[in-house]
Amino acid sequence: AFSGARPVEWLLEHTDIDPRWCLIHATHMTAAETNALAGSGAVAGLSPITESNLGDGIFPAAPYLDAGGRIATGTDSNVLIDAAQELRTLEYSQRLSHRARTVLASPDQPSVARRLFEATLQGGGQALGRSNGIAAGMPADLVTLQAEHPALYGKHGDQLLDAWVFAARSRAVDTVWRGGNRLVSDGRHRLAKSVTARYRTVLDRVLNS
């Protein structure tokens, strides 16, 4: 109201948006804004679970990615924290909007999960200002999946990513390392018991106050 322009429209017109920028949500963009943001090299930081929970709307992912746009996913939701669910929700929202399947696949990458995984990995690294990959000198931030999980069993290559994103649930995650430190083993965080106890204590205090 104060500017007479849409938020992304005003930002693009008054600020030098470049790859150093990460625009969170950016859900309600026109076609012109979508193309302009994609061409800027900035990252659109998406939270599909939160946007679904709040009824915010659907990010124009198909035209944005086709225009070379960069994305990352994260969460600011108290409802659910699940990396695979973020990617699944992003694709499913497009299917509901376009009334089609495998909307975010591309001629070069027929696996939706592979395309979204690589796009968010690259975009997330850009937004954080850090490189990605498994190599000497890189942070040992690693996640392993349970090979024997029913949704993953017998899958190979990109089928594993597709099954993890679209069929498995959070219990498919087996182990998580952050900076070489093992935080999750057998799908359970090493501080789960103490964190749960603290949560219950705080909740009891809030409910009984």
N, C-alpha and C positions, 0 to 999 in steps of 0.2 A: 504493500500500500504506500509506503513512504517513497519508493523509487519509481513506481509506475511500470515496473518491469518484473518479469519472473526471476526467481533467485539465480538459477544457472545462467539465464540470459544476461542478467545484470553483471554477474561475475565475469563472464566471458568478454563482455564489452568493456569492462573497467579494470581488468586485472590481466597481467601477462601469465596466463595459465600454461604451464609447461610440465615436463615429466617429474618435477619436484613436488607436484601437487597430488593429493588424494582427496577426492570428493566423496564424503560418506553418504550413502543411500542414493542421492541423485535420482530418485525414483520417477518423479513427474517431469520428464523432459519431452519437449516437442521433437519432431524429426530434425529440425535445424539444430537444436541444442545437442541432440544425440550425435549428429555428424561432426559438429564443431568440437565437442569434448573428445570424441574419438580421435580427431585429427590433432589435438593438442599434445598428445603423449602422456596426459595425466592418467591417474588410476581412479576408477570408480570403486569405492569400497562398499561392498554389498553385504547386507545382513538379511538374507531371504526369510529366515525363520522369524526374526523380529518383525519384518515388514508384513509377513503373513499374519502373525499374531495380532498386530495392531490394526490390520486392515488398511495398511498404507497404500497399497497398490503394487503394480508389477513393473519392475525395471525393464526397459526395452532392450533386453540382452541380445536378441537375434540381430537386429540392424546395427547395434553398437559393435558387436564382435565382428560382424561382416565388414564394418567400416574400419576395422583395425584397432578398435578400442581395447583398452587394457583394464582388467578387473582384478579385484582381490575379494576375499570373503573373510568375515569375522563375525563376532557375536556381541551384542549388548543385551542379550535376552536372559531373563530370569526363568524362562519357560524350559529351555532346552539348550544344551551346549553339545554340538555334534557336528564335526567337520563334514562328514559324508552327507548328513541331513541337509546342511546348507546347500551343497551342490545339487542334491536331489530336488530340494524345494525350488531352486533356481530353474532347473529344467522343467519341472512339473508346472510351475507357474506359466512358463512359455507355452506348454502344451494346452493348458486351459485357455490362454489368451488367443492362440493361433488355431486351436482345434486341430492339432496335428501331433505326430509323434516324432521323437528324435529331432526336435527343433534346433538344438544347439550343436548338432553334428555338422560337419562341413565336408565338401568334396575331398579335401586333403586329409581330414581326420573323421572317419565314420563312427568312431567311438565317442559318444557324448562325454562319458566320464573322463576319458583321456584328454579330450580337448579342454574340459573345464578344469581338470586337475593341473594341467600344464599352464593354463592361462592364469589361474589363481596363484600358483606357485611363483610364476614369474612376476605377476603384478604385486603379490604380497611382498616379495623381496624388494621390488622397486619402492613400494610405499615405506618399507622399513629401512631402506638405504643399505641393504646387505645382499650379498650374493647367495645363490642356492647351489646345492649339489653335494655329492659325496666325493670328497677329494682331500688329499693331504692339506692340512692347514685350515680346513673349513670347520665350523662348529658341528659337533656330532649331535645334531638334532634329528633323531630317527624314530620311526614308528614301524612296528611289525604287526602283521595280521595273523590270526590263527589259521594256518593252512587246512586244518581239519574242520573248520567251521562249515556247517552244512551248505551255507550260501556260497562258499568259496571252493568247496571240495571239487576237484577235477577240472578247475578252471586254469587257464594259462594266458600269459600275456595280458592284453587289454581286457580280456574277459574278467580277470581278477578285479580290476578297477571298476568295471561295469557292475560286477556282482557286489562289491563293497558299497558302492554308492546307491544302487537301486534295489538290492535284495537284502544285504546284511544289515544288522543294527550295530549299536555301539559296542556290544560284546564281542564283535569280530576283532576289535583292537586288542592285541596281546600285550605288547611292551612299548613303552615310550621312554626315550632318552632325551634329555635336554642338556646340551653342552657336555655330553658324555656321562651325565649322571642319570642313572636309571630311576625314574619317578614312578613308573607303572610296571607291574609284573603280574602276569596272568589276569590282565584286565582290571587290576585294582591298584589305585594310587597308594603309595607307601604310607601316606599320612591320612588315609581314609577314615580310620577308626577315631583318631584324635579330632579331625575336622568335624566328623559327624557328631561327636560328643559336644564340641564347642557350639555347633549349630543348634543342637537341642537345648543347651543351656540358655543361649541367647533367645531362642524362640519362646521358651517357658517364661523368661523374664518379661518379654514383650507382651505375651498373652495374659500374664497374671498382673501386669502393672495397672 
